Amino acid sequence: MSRQFTAIYKKSGKWYSGWVEEIPGVNTQGLTLQEVKENLKDALLLILETNRLLNKKETSKGKVIREQLLVSL
């Protein structure tokens, strides 16, 4: 499954910062733009997997409704 997110990059001194606009907490830094892009993909995947595991644990305690949610901007 592929999803699309918005990555923001900013250079500050010797470092680049990067974050995902749609998901708070997904951010990283690197010495090169390429490094920060790779780090940001890793950070996003870790956050998504962690959220998935936390939700799985929480929803295992009772009956829940799970469905796909599609929005158009």
N, C-alpha and C positions, 0 to 999 in steps of 0.2 A: 504494500500500500504506500502510495506517495502522498505527501501533503506539502503544501507550499507555505512558507513563512517569510517574514520580512527581516533580513539581517541589516543591522546598522553598524557601520565602522567609523571610528574616529581616531585620528593620530594625535597623540599628546606627548611631546618630547620625543624620546626614543621608542616609545611604546604605542601599540595600536590597541584600542579597546573595541569590543564587539558585543552586541546584544541582540536578542530577538524581540522585536517590537510587540508581538502578540502575547508573549508569555513572560510575566515577571519572574526574575530570578535566573533566567538563562543569559549569562554574560560571561565574558572571559577576556583575556589579554594575551598579547604576543609581541615579539620583537619585529616580526614582519607581518605584512598583510596576509600572506599565505598561511603563516602559523596561526594567526587569530581566526582565520576562516576554518581551518581544520579543528582547532580547539572549540569553536562555537558549534560545529556539527556534533562533536563528542558531547559537549555540555547539554545540547538539546536532546540527544538520544538518551542520556542518563536521566534527565528530568522526566521525560515522557515515560521511560521504563519505571522509574521510582513511583510516579503518580499512578501508573497502571497497577503496580504491586500494592500500594497503599489502598487504592480503591477496591481491589480484589479482596483484600483482608477485611475491609470495612463492610463490603456488601455480602460477605459470606455469612453474616450474622442473621440474615432474615431475607424475606422475599423482596426482590427489587424488580423494577422494570428497566431494562437496558435497551436502547435503540439508537440508531444513527441519527444525527442531527445535522441537517444541511441548511446553511445560510448563504444567501447571496448578498454581496455588498454592492 
